[in-house]
Amino acid sequence: MRTATLGALILAIGSVFGQAPESLTFEVASVRPSSVPGANERVFYGPARGGPGTSDPGQITWKNAALSNILLSAYDVQIFQFTAPDWLSTSRYDIVAKIPPGTTKQQVKIMWQNLLKERFGLVIHHESKEFRVENLVVAKGGAKLKKTDLPPDAEPFAPGGEAPKRDKNGFPDLNGTGLVIMLMMNPSGPSARVVAKGLTLAEFASRLGQQLRHPVFDKTGLADRYDFTLEYTPDLSGMQLPKLPPPPDGSPAPSPQTPVDGASEPGSNINSALEKQLGLKLTEAKASLDVIVVDHVEKVPTEN
């Protein structure tokens, strides 16, 4: 009897993990266009919450999700690796998806792919394209990173109804995993401040790529999650920036902002700041990457 029970259990597990990719779907998925925020209403465009590896593995909730971000998550590519209509980055949706027990993170990606096909009529094809890329590696002196004290199933940062509190250096005090980049205009020029909490270096490399406008890949070999801060002078060429107002009554311009503790001298670019503050550096390379081309997608999802 015990042998038969064990055999039935193995068969049940196999019925979940042996499914063909096209049959991997959420148990139930509610997809609705996000409501338009009211005047002065605070809106958080954060990542999906819940799912495998979190405190709520059976459900994913994604508020104000841009269709482009769902596509990037589903196919595990960076923003540079897909070509699609511009509205994919501006049309937003509220999604609640129930997940079968025992589902893995990789299976969830396939479920997102199938949801996009079934509810938005997504049709894509793949192409190969050569990119200039940069690899994030450990600098000669070794990494200067602190492992996070957040638990492994910590949820992403969510500010709630108020702006996050700031520490003595002016950085947001995040209440979960995530990364915040603040761009500021000072009398001496622009500056960027970054705070990361519970972040893998693969996640950090992806965000760096968004800032540098070309792919960045983690080649450090470091697999932990880290808390760190970074300050550097961003390259804002090609962007139209607001001008600082002149000082009132002819008073002298305010002093440049004081760098955070441990930051390099003002004016350091991101490469210099990475090495001095985090013990990391970027090395240039070329790589042929898979590119996803969106051939067709509907703005209005099918009924729930």
PyMOL commands that set and color helices and strands:
alter all, ss='L'
color gray80, all
select helices_A, chain A and resi 2-17+21-23+67-75+79-81+86-89+105-120+201-212+248-250+270-278
alter helices_A, ss='H'
color red, helices_A
select strands_A, chain A and resi 28-33+49-50+59-66+82-83+92-98+123-138+146-147+178-186+189-200+216-218+225-232+280-296
alter strands_A, ss='S'
color yellow, strands_A
deselect
rebuild
show_as cartoon
